[in-house]
Amino acid sequence: MRIQILGAGKMGSFFADVLSFEHETAIFDYNPEKLRFTYNCIRMSDVKEIADFQPEILINAATVQYTIEAFKQTLPYVPQSCIISDIASVKTGLKAFYENEGRPFVSTHPMFGPTFANLGNLSSENAIIISESSHLGKVFFRDLYNSLKLNIFEYTFKEHDETVAYSLSIPFASTLVFASVMKHQEAPGTTFKKHMDIARGLMSEDDYLLTEILFNPHTPEQLGLIRKELANLLRIIEAKDSTAMKDFLHEVRQKIS
């Protein structure tokens, strides 16, 4: 199968590496320097080359800020029968875009990234496939993600956004608040160092990605829960209420067990 990848960033290069051993794979990026470390695939820096390649599946791995724009720039050179896809963690505007295009599509979200995941062993990582996607597109990505030993879930676009608000917005916001009050520690403890490692990894991500995830319309509701529990914990600490603290800790242990 001929597979065209848009974007030679971390995820685009990862998909090129994974797919190029079993498929005829091409990767496009306007910046030729980003293509230097790709191998075993056709490298393109001129969008017109896509027309000659005639891809059967197009995987848009452009930065989330440019996902729809990347589609608009390349689709004139892509066969109408080609299945178009994205792997964006933020699906804002994509449902309407696909409906307007009228092409076969598949939208997925591999819920891991090169920053934290062990790309050599993804058995503990997850991926979401959007249920509104075309059948053949879903079959392709389900086979691919199964080969990577990912745990696969199928959600609608709406369910995906709700899940992302819970699974990403809460830890992102918590980490940002933690990091925003930090100061240099001469002798940090183990827990502090682990939190700092997470914070540094998070802050290495693209600003637009972090912003869009936090601007998910479902995020305020989730952050409201954090504010409520933080206020509750503050009251317990200020009152030095040992019984209430014991109950609070017991409830937390129950939720994470």
Residue pairs with C-beta under 8 A, 6 or more apart in sequence:
1 23
1 24
1 56
1 57
2 23
2 24
2 25
2 26
2 53
2 54
2 55
2 56
2 57
3 19
3 23
3 24
3 25
3 26
3 55
3 56
3 57
3 58
3 59
4 25
4 26
4 27
4 28
4 50
4 53
4 55
4 57
4 58
4 59
4 78
4 82
5 12
5 15
5 16
5 19
5 25
5 26
5 27
5 28
5 41
5 58
5 59
5 61
6 12
6 28
6 29
6 58
6 59
6 60
6 61
6 62
6 70
6 74
7 27
7 28
7 29
7 60
7 61
7 62
7 63
7 70
8 16
8 27
8 28
8 29
8 31
8 34
8 35
8 38
9 29
9 34
9 61
9 62
9 63
10 113
10 114
11 61
11 87
11 110
11 113
11 114
12 27
12 29
12 59
12 61
12 62
13 27
13 37
13 38
14 114
14 119
15 59
15 61
15 87
16 25
16 27
16 38
16 40
16 41
17 38
17 39
17 40
18 144
18 148
19 25
19 144
20 39
20 40
20 41
21 40
24 42
25 40
25 41
25 42
26 41
26 42
26 43
26 44
26 49
26 50
26 53
26 55
27 35
27 38
27 41
27 42
27 43
27 44
28 44
28 45
28 47
28 49
28 50
28 74
29 35
29 44
29 45
30 45
30 47
31 45
32 43
32 45
35 43
35 44
35 45
42 53
44 50
44 53
47 73
47 74
47 77
48 77
50 74
50 77
50 78
51 77
51 78
54 79
55 78
55 79
55 82
56 79
56 81
56 82
56 83
57 82
57 83
57 85
57 137
57 140
58 74
58 78
58 82
58 83
58 84
58 85
59 85
59 86
59 87
60 67
60 70
60 71
60 84
60 85
60 86
60 87
60 88
61 87
62 69
62 70
63 206
63 208
63 209
64 88
64 89
64 90
64 206
64 208
64 209
64 212
65 206
65 208
65 209
65 212
67 86
67 88
67 94
68 93
68 94
68 97
71 84
71 86
71 97
71 101
75 84
75 101
75 103
78 84
80 103
81 104
82 103
82 104
83 103
83 104
83 105
83 106
83 134
83 136
83 137
83 140
84 98
84 101
84 103
84 104
84 105
84 106
85 105
85 106
85 107
85 108
85 133
85 137
85 141
86 94
86 107
86 108
87 108
87 109
87 110
88 94
88 107
88 109
89 109
89 111
89 164
89 168
89 209
89 213
90 164
90 209
90 212
90 213
90 216
91 107
91 109
91 130
91 157
91 160
91 161
92 161
92 212
92 216
94 107
94 157
95 132
95 157
98 105
98 107
98 132
104 134
104 136
104 137
105 133
105 134
105 137
106 129
106 130
106 133
106 134
106 137
106 138
106 140
106 141
107 129
107 130
107 132
107 133
107 157
108 127
108 128
108 129
108 130
108 133
108 141
108 145
109 127
109 128
109 130
109 160
109 164
110 125
110 127
110 145
110 150
111 125
111 126
111 127
111 128
111 167
112 122
112 125
112 126
112 127
112 150
113 205
115 201
115 202
115 204
115 205
116 201
117 125
121 149
122 148
122 149
122 150
123 149
123 150
123 151
124 151
125 150
125 151
126 150
126 151
126 152
126 153
127 141
127 145
127 150
127 151
127 152
127 153
128 152
128 153
128 154
128 155
128 160
128 163
129 138
129 141
129 142
129 145
129 152
129 153
129 154
129 155
130 154
130 155
130 156
130 157
130 160
131 154
131 155
131 156
132 156
132 157
138 154
142 152
145 152
146 152
155 163
161 216
161 217
161 218
162 218
164 213
164 216
164 218
165 216
165 217
165 218
165 219
165 221
165 222
166 218
166 222
168 213
169 213
169 214
169 216
169 218
169 219
169 222
169 223
170 222
170 223
170 225
170 226
172 202
172 210
172 213
172 214
173 214
173 219
173 222
173 223
173 226
174 226
175 195
175 198
175 199
175 202
176 199
176 202
178 195
178 199
179 196
179 199
179 202
179 203
182 196
182 199
185 192
188 196
202 210
213 219
232 248
233 248
235 241
236 244
236 245
236 248
237 245
